[in-house]
Amino acid sequence: MFPQNKELINKGLLVFLIILCAFTCGIENENPRLSDNEIISFDFLAVDNEGIELDIIGKIDRTANTIILDLPMNVDKSHLFPSVSVSDGATISPDVNQAFDFSKQVIFTVIAEGVSRAYTVKVNNIEFLKSRILKFDFGKAKNNNLSTDVNGVVNHDSQYIYISPPCGTVGTKFVPTIEVSAGAKVSPASGKEQDFLNGAIYTVTSTEGDVSRYKVALANESSDRKALVDFYLSNPQSSLDWNIDAPMEAWRGVTLENCRVVDVLLSNKNIKNIPASFGDLSELRSLSVAFNQIESIPSEFGRLSKLEVILLDGNHLKSLPSELGDLESLVVLNLFGNQITEIPVGLNNLQNLSSLDLSDNKLTELPEELFAENKFKQLKYLRLHYNELKELPAGISNLTQLTELNVAYNQLEGLPDEIGRLGNLSLLKLHDNQLATLTESIVDLSSLTYLYVGNNKLSSLPQNMSRMTSLILLDLEGDLFTTIPVQLSDLPTLLTLRMKSNQISSIPPELGNLKSLQSLRLDNNKLSEIPIELAKLTALRYLSLKSNDLTYIPQEICDLRKTGTDVYIDTGVICR
């Protein structure tokens, strides 16, 4: 058999992520971008390969550079035609317009602008049930309310079938054409009219007695309307002002595209319940139901495969369904201000998740498995402040794309040594914990720009601070320092140093070496004298020395006011 599609498909990948943030703090929108030398898809199409009843979609692991495909036991792996697409402008070797022997591993190399990347393709034979629905369609010849044939999308893992009649189709009754595994029988039978308003169950029985049950759901404006009407009727106490007899376009907070619901924005509406049918909004991209009274999320949420943004802040959630990990398109998940006590490990399957906010909950620990290797591959923002955490798992070092980590206002007594591996981290908030020391590896955070460690129990810092070559702000307010660590003078990029409300009684003269320093807060300490070397801080624009034990400061420091520095001292302290 020869493939019908012999030309290599080159696809340009354009990712549009719409990040909506209602009643929440701002979230930076940085979309994950594939490299120029990627294999975008690697499949075995049924039309090209004898013995394959359904298209086999390859599972691509771009971290391990592997592609895995699972075939039925009876398929010969030694002569298969792949269907491959690569990054726009890239080439692939060997030529994929031919059959390959996949009984052994095959390596394909993608080249773009002189840079190559090799992928190893592994093909397995596994035992599939022989009670499968292979095709589920609505043909226009048998359905007078259709102007075109409609093909269903069959998911064998979840045993769900979604079928989407065109926008404007009248009615919910259809005659399906069903194809099943060889020798198997299906009930209700193919060609028998069904009303799919509330979905339908189809049972397939193989000749060996295997039984599979598929749920078929309409994915059109009828199913969307039903899901939202269920939602409305489940919340009689809410402030929703929908006229459910009117078109959905008139329902405030609901956005439609091509007759399908794509956005639901209903914050602060006294909503308490989300019914299971909400999972039928198969085109939903963004959901904001923040600041309501919601206590649980149905497991059916896991079917919302196109959902990119979830804002559930300020509700009454105590737990999360593991099915949230099935939301393959999810980019932003905001859950701050709930009562969540644990995080399901399956959440780490969210490979496109960029921002996760679990702050202001009741978390006491994070499971080590949550941050296993090759999980949360795109996570950049992790917010866990205002919880009850006493430690961070060492696996947090696997979040290699992380740029912001906020674990302030917890009960942390230490940090894992592995935290120094977070090479992209630029913001680290550790303030208001129980830290008495900082791990030496923190100096390996070469991209760290902002470090907040105030209101802990620190009295010293790691020695090799000079390795923190990107640090511009260091906040050590409210700790237990009695002197300013001399190693801070080795931070040439430092712009802001905050050490108010410690017990500092002396300042090392070397601090005058911080030529870039613009703001220095030393108020509310025990200083009785100030070294004249601080006058060398010519870039300084703010200096606070109030609430100390000073009677005077050097005239040279007072003279910094002449060049635009705001110098704050107590009344009665003189310059001399």
Secondary structure, DSSP 8 states (H G I E B T S, - for coil): ---S--S-EEE----------SSS-----------TT-EEEEEE-TTTSTT--S-EE-EEETTTTEEEEEEETTS-TTSB--EEEEETT-EEES-SSS-B-TTS-EEEEEEETTEEEEEEEEEEEE---S--EEEEEE-TTT-TT-SS-EE-EEETTTTEEEE---TT---SEE-EEEEESTT-EEES-TT--EE-TT-EEEEEE-TT--EEEEEEEE-SHHHHHHHHHHHHHT-TTS-----TTS-GGGSTTEEEETTEEEEEE--SS------GGGGG-TT--EEE--SS------GGGGG-TT--EEE-TTS------GGGGG-TT--EEE--SS------GGGGG-TT--EEE--SS------GGGG-TTSSTT--EEE--SS--S---GGGGG-TT--EEE--SS------GGGGG-TT--EEE--SS--S---GGGGG-TT--EEE--SS------S-GGG-TT--EEE-TTS--SB--GGGGG-TT--EEE--SS---B--GGGGG-TT--EEE--SS--S---GGGGG-TT--EEE--SSS-SEE-HHHHGGGGGT-EEE--TT-EE-
